Amino acid sequence: FTIYAFLPGHDFGLAVIILTALLRFALWPVLAKQLQSQKKIQALQPEIAKLKKAEAERQARLAAEARARKAFLASRPGKVVSMAMDYLGVPYVWGGSSPRGFDCSGLVQFAFYQGAHLSLPRTANDQGRIGTAVARAQIQPGDVVAFADAGSSTYTHIGIYIGNGQMIHAPQTGDVIKITTVVGNSYWEARQW
C-alpha cells in the first residue's frame, strides 16, 4: 500500500494522511501500551534495586557461611563432628565402639580418635571427667556434653555438641545414633579437650 502511494503521479499528501491515520489508529494503542509498560518498569526501578541489593547481600552471607563451614570442617572440632555425623542411623549397641554399632562413649571415643587423633577413655564417666569445663554459654561444636543424674557426680551419658543447641549421640538400646536437642536439659555440662 505504501509503495503504491509513492509511485509517480500519486498524491504524496494523501499518503501522509493515510500513514498518519494508520499510526494513530493502528499503531498508537500498541505504542501507548509500550509507554505504559515502560512507565511501570521505571516506577518499579527503586524496588527492583532494593531487591537486587538484598539478594546480593544474601548471596554474600551464604558464601561467607559456606567458607566458615568449610573452614570448620577442616578444623579439629569439625573433623570430630563430621566423623560422628557419618554414623547417623547406626544402631546403638551396648559396649559398642565400631561402625557396626556404638554406645554413647564408644561413639565419642571413635569420633575423637578418627577425627582428631585423640585417645579418650572408654566410659562416659571417665570421658566426662577429663578436659576443661566449658560454660554452657560458651559451648562450641566439637565440645562434649556429659550427663549425670540430679545430685550425682557420675556421668552416665555423653554426646558431641554440633551447634544450635543440638548434639549427636547414641542414646539407648533399640535406638540409633541421632541428633537431639540439648538445651533445656538441666543435667549436663560441657567439656572441651
C-alpha positions in Angstrom: 0.0 0.0 0.0 2.7 2.5 0.9 4.7 1.6 -2.2 1.6 2.4 -4.3 1.3 5.8 -2.5 4.8 6.8 -3.6 4.6 5.9 -7.2 4.8 8.8 -9.7 1.6 10.5 -10.3 0.0 9.8 -6.9 -0.7 12.4 -4.3 2.0 12.5 -1.6 -0.2 14.3 0.8 -2.8 11.6 0.7 -0.1 9.0 1.5 0.9 11.1 4.5 -2.7 11.3 5.7 -3.2 7.6 5.3 0.1 6.8 7.1 -0.8 9.2 9.9 -4.2 7.6 10.3 -2.6 4.2 10.4 -0.1 5.3 13.1 -2.9 6.9 15.1 -5.5 4.2 15.0 -3.4 1.0 14.4 0.0 1.6 16.0 -0.8 4.2 18.7 -2.6 1.7 21.0 0.5 -0.5 20.8 2.9 2.4 21.4 0.7 3.6 24.2 0.8 0.2 25.9 4.6 0.1 25.5 4.9 3.6 27.0 2.7 2.5 29.9 4.8 -0.6 30.4 8.0 1.5 30.4 6.5 3.8 33.0 5.5 0.9 35.2 9.0 -0.5 34.9 10.5 2.9 35.7 8.2 3.1 38.8 9.4 -0.3 39.9 13.1 0.5 39.5 13.7 1.6 43.1 12.0 -1.6 44.4 14.0 -3.7 41.9 17.2 -2.1 43.1 16.3 -2.8 46.7 15.6 -6.5 45.8 18.9 -6.8 43.9 20.8 -5.3 46.8 19.1 -7.7 49.3 19.8 -10.7 47.0 23.5 -9.6 46.7 23.7 -9.4 50.5 22.1 -12.8 50.9 24.4 -14.3 48.4 27.4 -12.8 50.2 26.1 -14.1 53.5 25.6 -17.6 52.1 29.2 -17.5 50.6 30.6 -16.4 53.9 28.6 -19.2 55.7 29.9 -21.7 53.2 33.5 -20.6 53.7 33.1 -20.7 57.5 31.5 -24.2 57.3 34.4 -25.4 55.1 36.9 -23.9 57.5 35.1 -25.5 60.5 35.0 -28.9 58.8 38.8 -28.7 58.2 39.4 -27.9 61.9 39.9 -30.5 64.6 36.4 -30.0 66.1 34.9 -30.0 62.6 36.5 -33.3 61.8 35.2 -34.8 65.1 31.6 -33.6 64.3 31.9 -34.8 60.7 33.2 -38.2 61.8 30.3 -38.6 64.2 27.7 -37.5 61.6 29.0 -40.1 59.2 27.4 -42.7 61.6 23.9 -41.2 61.9 21.4 -44.1 61.9 23.9 -46.7 63.0 22.3 -48.9 65.8 23.1 -48.4 69.5 25.0 -51.4 70.8 25.8 -51.6 74.5 29.6 -51.6 74.8 29.9 -51.0 71.0 32.8 -48.9 69.7 32.8 -49.7 66.0 30.8 -48.7 62.9 28.8 -51.9 63.3 27.3 -50.3 66.5 28.2 -47.8 69.2 27.1 -46.9 72.7 27.4 -43.3 73.7 31.0 -43.3 74.9 32.1 -45.6 72.1 30.8 -43.1 69.5 32.6 -40.2 71.3 35.8 -42.2 71.6 35.7 -43.3 68.0 34.9 -39.9 66.6 37.7 -38.2 68.5 40.2 -40.8 67.6 39.3 -40.9 63.9 38.7 -37.2 63.5 41.3 -35.6 65.8 43.7 -38.5 66.6 42.9 -38.0 70.3 42.7 -41.1 72.5 40.0 -41.0 75.1 39.0 -43.3 78.0 36.2 -45.8 77.2 33.4 -44.9 79.5 31.1 -41.9 79.7 32.0 -41.3 83.3 35.8 -41.3 82.6 35.3 -39.2 79.4 33.2 -36.6 81.4 36.0 -36.2 83.9 38.8 -35.2 81.6 39.3 -32.0 79.6 38.4 -28.5 80.5 34.9 -27.5 81.7 33.1 -25.1 79.4 30.3 -22.7 80.5 27.0 -23.5 78.8 27.0 -20.1 77.1 30.5 -20.8 75.6 29.9 -24.3 74.3 31.1 -24.8 70.7 30.6 -27.5 68.1 33.0 -30.4 68.9 32.8 -30.0 72.6 31.3 -33.0 74.5 28.1 -32.9 76.5 28.3 -35.1 79.6 25.1 -36.1 81.6 24.8 -37.0 85.3 21.6 -37.7 87.3 20.5 -35.0 89.7 22.7 -35.0 92.8 25.1 -37.5 91.3 28.7 -37.0 90.3 28.8 -40.0 88.0 28.4 -39.3 84.3 26.0 -41.8 82.7 25.7 -40.5 79.2 27.8 -38.4 76.7 27.5 -36.9 73.3 29.1 -34.4 70.9 27.8 -30.9 70.6 27.1 -29.9 67.0 25.8 -26.4 67.4 22.3 -24.7 67.6 21.5 -26.4 70.9 21.9 -29.9 69.5 24.2 -32.9 70.0 24.8 -36.2 68.2 24.8 -39.3 70.4 24.0 -42.9 70.7 21.0 -42.8 73.1 20.0 -46.3 74.2 19.3 -49.9 73.3 16.8 -50.2 70.5 17.7 -46.7 69.1 20.2 -45.4 66.6 22.8 -42.6 66.5 20.9 -39.4 66.1 20.8 -35.7 66.7 18.9 -34.5 69.8 18.3 -31.1 71.4 20.4 -30.5 74.5 19.1 -27.1 75.5 16.6 -27.2 78.3 18.0 -30.4 80.0 19.4 -29.3 83.3 21.7 -32.4 84.0 24.5 -31.8 81.6 27.8 -30.0 81.4 30.2 -29.3 78.6 33.8 -30.4 78.3 36.5 -29.4 75.8 39.6 -31.4 75.0 
